[in-house]
Amino acid sequence: MDNAEMIRGGLAILVPVAALVLIAAMVPIWLARRLGHDLRARSTNIALSSVAMLIVSGGYFAVLYVIEAPRVAGAIAAEPMAALWHFLWLGLMAGLLWAPVVVLAATLRAGGGR
């Protein structure tokens, strides 16, 4: 394996991870501006952000599968519920990456210690 292949392989992993982490930080910050910062609002924020990230990360995997192997689209069309559960499961497993970021972003209070 040469250096170019190693760099491409590293970027193939790093870019999606960075994108998921960035989205995981942006969603709760956006929701916090609308929900507020009391305990109930933060709990709601974490729940809504987690559902959003589950859908986003599952959708990411679905798109990635179809791009890498276009025949997967036929399998998804043939068994849509099985595909839905499969991609949601993959999104849930990706929660190891995005869940800590969601919780941290939702619990931080913007504007310092006011």
Rosetta constraint file for C-alpha pairs under 8 A:
AtomPair CA 1 CA 5 HARMONIC 6.30 0.50
AtomPair CA 1 CA 6 HARMONIC 6.92 0.50
AtomPair CA 2 CA 6 HARMONIC 6.47 0.50
AtomPair CA 3 CA 7 HARMONIC 6.13 0.50
AtomPair CA 4 CA 8 HARMONIC 6.16 0.50
AtomPair CA 5 CA 9 HARMONIC 6.01 0.50
AtomPair CA 6 CA 10 HARMONIC 6.05 0.50
AtomPair CA 7 CA 11 HARMONIC 6.08 0.50
AtomPair CA 8 CA 12 HARMONIC 6.00 0.50
AtomPair CA 9 CA 13 HARMONIC 6.60 0.50
AtomPair CA 10 CA 14 HARMONIC 5.95 0.50
AtomPair CA 11 CA 15 HARMONIC 5.61 0.50
AtomPair CA 12 CA 16 HARMONIC 7.06 0.50
AtomPair CA 13 CA 17 HARMONIC 6.39 0.50
AtomPair CA 14 CA 18 HARMONIC 5.99 0.50
AtomPair CA 15 CA 19 HARMONIC 6.11 0.50
AtomPair CA 16 CA 20 HARMONIC 6.14 0.50
AtomPair CA 17 CA 21 HARMONIC 6.16 0.50
AtomPair CA 17 CA 97 HARMONIC 7.56 0.50
AtomPair CA 18 CA 22 HARMONIC 6.04 0.50
AtomPair CA 19 CA 23 HARMONIC 6.15 0.50
AtomPair CA 20 CA 24 HARMONIC 5.93 0.50
AtomPair CA 20 CA 57 HARMONIC 7.12 0.50
AtomPair CA 20 CA 97 HARMONIC 7.80 0.50
AtomPair CA 20 CA 98 HARMONIC 6.49 0.50
AtomPair CA 21 CA 25 HARMONIC 6.27 0.50
AtomPair CA 21 CA 97 HARMONIC 6.95 0.50
AtomPair CA 21 CA 98 HARMONIC 5.56 0.50
AtomPair CA 21 CA 101 HARMONIC 6.69 0.50
AtomPair CA 22 CA 26 HARMONIC 6.23 0.50
AtomPair CA 23 CA 27 HARMONIC 6.07 0.50
AtomPair CA 23 CA 53 HARMONIC 7.91 0.50
AtomPair CA 24 CA 28 HARMONIC 7.14 0.50
AtomPair CA 24 CA 49 HARMONIC 7.62 0.50
AtomPair CA 24 CA 53 HARMONIC 6.58 0.50
AtomPair CA 24 CA 98 HARMONIC 5.58 0.50
AtomPair CA 24 CA 99 HARMONIC 7.56 0.50
AtomPair CA 24 CA 101 HARMONIC 5.93 0.50
AtomPair CA 24 CA 102 HARMONIC 5.31 0.50
AtomPair CA 25 CA 29 HARMONIC 6.54 0.50
AtomPair CA 25 CA 101 HARMONIC 5.86 0.50
AtomPair CA 25 CA 102 HARMONIC 5.85 0.50
AtomPair CA 25 CA 105 HARMONIC 5.57 0.50
AtomPair CA 26 CA 30 HARMONIC 6.05 0.50
AtomPair CA 26 CA 105 HARMONIC 7.92 0.50
AtomPair CA 27 CA 31 HARMONIC 6.19 0.50
AtomPair CA 27 CA 49 HARMONIC 6.04 0.50
AtomPair CA 27 CA 52 HARMONIC 7.98 0.50
AtomPair CA 27 CA 102 HARMONIC 7.78 0.50
AtomPair CA 28 CA 32 HARMONIC 5.88 0.50
AtomPair CA 28 CA 45 HARMONIC 6.06 0.50
AtomPair CA 28 CA 46 HARMONIC 6.97 0.50
AtomPair CA 28 CA 49 HARMONIC 5.70 0.50
AtomPair CA 28 CA 102 HARMONIC 6.25 0.50
AtomPair CA 28 CA 105 HARMONIC 5.93 0.50
AtomPair CA 28 CA 106 HARMONIC 5.07 0.50
AtomPair CA 29 CA 33 HARMONIC 6.60 0.50
AtomPair CA 29 CA 105 HARMONIC 6.22 0.50
AtomPair CA 29 CA 106 HARMONIC 6.40 0.50
AtomPair CA 30 CA 34 HARMONIC 7.04 0.50
AtomPair CA 31 CA 35 HARMONIC 5.96 0.50
AtomPair CA 31 CA 45 HARMONIC 6.22 0.50
AtomPair CA 31 CA 49 HARMONIC 7.85 0.50
AtomPair CA 32 CA 36 HARMONIC 5.28 0.50
AtomPair CA 32 CA 37 HARMONIC 6.46 0.50
AtomPair CA 32 CA 41 HARMONIC 7.53 0.50
AtomPair CA 32 CA 42 HARMONIC 7.30 0.50
AtomPair CA 32 CA 45 HARMONIC 6.64 0.50
AtomPair CA 32 CA 106 HARMONIC 6.82 0.50
AtomPair CA 35 CA 41 HARMONIC 5.47 0.50
AtomPair CA 35 CA 42 HARMONIC 7.80 0.50
AtomPair CA 35 CA 45 HARMONIC 7.30 0.50
AtomPair CA 36 CA 41 HARMONIC 5.74 0.50
AtomPair CA 36 CA 42 HARMONIC 7.49 0.50
AtomPair CA 37 CA 41 HARMONIC 5.73 0.50
AtomPair CA 37 CA 42 HARMONIC 5.87 0.50
AtomPair CA 37 CA 109 HARMONIC 6.89 0.50
AtomPair CA 38 CA 42 HARMONIC 6.18 0.50
AtomPair CA 39 CA 43 HARMONIC 6.19 0.50
AtomPair CA 40 CA 44 HARMONIC 6.12 0.50
AtomPair CA 41 CA 45 HARMONIC 5.94 0.50
AtomPair CA 42 CA 46 HARMONIC 6.17 0.50
AtomPair CA 42 CA 106 HARMONIC 6.01 0.50
AtomPair CA 42 CA 107 HARMONIC 6.32 0.50
AtomPair CA 43 CA 47 HARMONIC 6.30 0.50
AtomPair CA 44 CA 48 HARMONIC 6.05 0.50
AtomPair CA 45 CA 49 HARMONIC 5.80 0.50
AtomPair CA 45 CA 106 HARMONIC 6.31 0.50
AtomPair CA 46 CA 50 HARMONIC 5.92 0.50
AtomPair CA 46 CA 102 HARMONIC 6.56 0.50
AtomPair CA 46 CA 103 HARMONIC 6.08 0.50
AtomPair CA 46 CA 106 HARMONIC 6.08 0.50
AtomPair CA 47 CA 51 HARMONIC 6.33 0.50
AtomPair CA 48 CA 52 HARMONIC 6.16 0.50
AtomPair CA 49 CA 53 HARMONIC 6.02 0.50
AtomPair CA 49 CA 102 HARMONIC 6.70 0.50
AtomPair CA 50 CA 54 HARMONIC 6.02 0.50
AtomPair CA 50 CA 99 HARMONIC 6.96 0.50
AtomPair CA 50 CA 102 HARMONIC 6.99 0.50
AtomPair CA 51 CA 55 HARMONIC 6.32 0.50
AtomPair CA 52 CA 56 HARMONIC 6.09 0.50
AtomPair CA 53 CA 57 HARMONIC 5.81 0.50
AtomPair CA 53 CA 91 HARMONIC 7.71 0.50
AtomPair CA 53 CA 95 HARMONIC 7.98 0.50
AtomPair CA 53 CA 98 HARMONIC 7.42 0.50
AtomPair CA 54 CA 58 HARMONIC 5.95 0.50
AtomPair CA 54 CA 88 HARMONIC 6.56 0.50
AtomPair CA 54 CA 91 HARMONIC 5.08 0.50
AtomPair CA 54 CA 92 HARMONIC 5.88 0.50
AtomPair CA 54 CA 95 HARMONIC 7.34 0.50
AtomPair CA 55 CA 59 HARMONIC 5.91 0.50
AtomPair CA 55 CA 88 HARMONIC 6.82 0.50
AtomPair CA 55 CA 91 HARMONIC 6.93 0.50
AtomPair CA 56 CA 60 HARMONIC 6.07 0.50
AtomPair CA 56 CA 91 HARMONIC 7.57 0.50
AtomPair CA 57 CA 61 HARMONIC 6.36 0.50
AtomPair CA 57 CA 88 HARMONIC 7.89 0.50
AtomPair CA 57 CA 90 HARMONIC 7.64 0.50
AtomPair CA 57 CA 91 HARMONIC 4.65 0.50
AtomPair CA 57 CA 92 HARMONIC 7.91 0.50
AtomPair CA 57 CA 94 HARMONIC 6.90 0.50
AtomPair CA 58 CA 62 HARMONIC 6.32 0.50
AtomPair CA 58 CA 87 HARMONIC 4.70 0.50
AtomPair CA 58 CA 88 HARMONIC 4.87 0.50
AtomPair CA 58 CA 89 HARMONIC 7.37 0.50
AtomPair CA 58 CA 90 HARMONIC 5.97 0.50
AtomPair CA 58 CA 91 HARMONIC 4.12 0.50
AtomPair CA 58 CA 92 HARMONIC 7.62 0.50
AtomPair CA 59 CA 63 HARMONIC 6.19 0.50
AtomPair CA 59 CA 87 HARMONIC 6.95 0.50
AtomPair CA 59 CA 88 HARMONIC 7.97 0.50
AtomPair CA 59 CA 91 HARMONIC 7.80 0.50
AtomPair CA 60 CA 64 HARMONIC 6.08 0.50
AtomPair CA 61 CA 65 HARMONIC 6.02 0.50
AtomPair CA 61 CA 87 HARMONIC 6.37 0.50
AtomPair CA 61 CA 90 HARMONIC 7.13 0.50
AtomPair CA 61 CA 91 HARMONIC 7.38 0.50
AtomPair CA 62 CA 66 HARMONIC 6.31 0.50
AtomPair CA 62 CA 87 HARMONIC 6.20 0.50
AtomPair CA 63 CA 67 HARMONIC 6.13 0.50
AtomPair CA 64 CA 68 HARMONIC 6.07 0.50
AtomPair CA 65 CA 69 HARMONIC 5.90 0.50
AtomPair CA 65 CA 70 HARMONIC 7.56 0.50
AtomPair CA 65 CA 72 HARMONIC 6.67 0.50
AtomPair CA 66 CA 70 HARMONIC 4.74 0.50
AtomPair CA 66 CA 71 HARMONIC 7.18 0.50
AtomPair CA 66 CA 72 HARMONIC 5.56 0.50
AtomPair CA 66 CA 73 HARMONIC 5.78 0.50
AtomPair CA 70 CA 74 HARMONIC 7.89 0.50
AtomPair CA 71 CA 75 HARMONIC 6.94 0.50
AtomPair CA 72 CA 76 HARMONIC 6.14 0.50
AtomPair CA 73 CA 77 HARMONIC 6.15 0.50
AtomPair CA 74 CA 78 HARMONIC 6.08 0.50
AtomPair CA 75 CA 79 HARMONIC 6.14 0.50
AtomPair CA 75 CA 80 HARMONIC 7.95 0.50
AtomPair CA 75 CA 83 HARMONIC 7.89 0.50
AtomPair CA 76 CA 80 HARMONIC 5.12 0.50
AtomPair CA 76 CA 82 HARMONIC 7.88 0.50
AtomPair CA 76 CA 83 HARMONIC 5.46 0.50
AtomPair CA 79 CA 83 HARMONIC 6.16 0.50
AtomPair CA 80 CA 84 HARMONIC 5.99 0.50
AtomPair CA 81 CA 85 HARMONIC 6.26 0.50
AtomPair CA 82 CA 86 HARMONIC 6.10 0.50
AtomPair CA 83 CA 87 HARMONIC 6.10 0.50
AtomPair CA 84 CA 88 HARMONIC 6.08 0.50
AtomPair CA 85 CA 89 HARMONIC 5.97 0.50
AtomPair CA 86 CA 90 HARMONIC 6.34 0.50
AtomPair CA 87 CA 91 HARMONIC 6.12 0.50
AtomPair CA 88 CA 92 HARMONIC 6.07 0.50
AtomPair CA 89 CA 93 HARMONIC 6.25 0.50
AtomPair CA 90 CA 94 HARMONIC 6.22 0.50
AtomPair CA 91 CA 95 HARMONIC 6.48 0.50
AtomPair CA 92 CA 96 HARMONIC 7.84 0.50
AtomPair CA 94 CA 98 HARMONIC 6.67 0.50
AtomPair CA 95 CA 99 HARMONIC 4.91 0.50
AtomPair CA 96 CA 100 HARMONIC 7.35 0.50
AtomPair CA 97 CA 101 HARMONIC 7.51 0.50
AtomPair CA 98 CA 102 HARMONIC 6.19 0.50
AtomPair CA 99 CA 103 HARMONIC 6.26 0.50
AtomPair CA 100 CA 104 HARMONIC 6.06 0.50
AtomPair CA 101 CA 105 HARMONIC 5.93 0.50
AtomPair CA 102 CA 106 HARMONIC 5.95 0.50
AtomPair CA 103 CA 107 HARMONIC 6.08 0.50
AtomPair CA 104 CA 108 HARMONIC 6.15 0.50
AtomPair CA 109 CA 113 HARMONIC 7.26 0.50
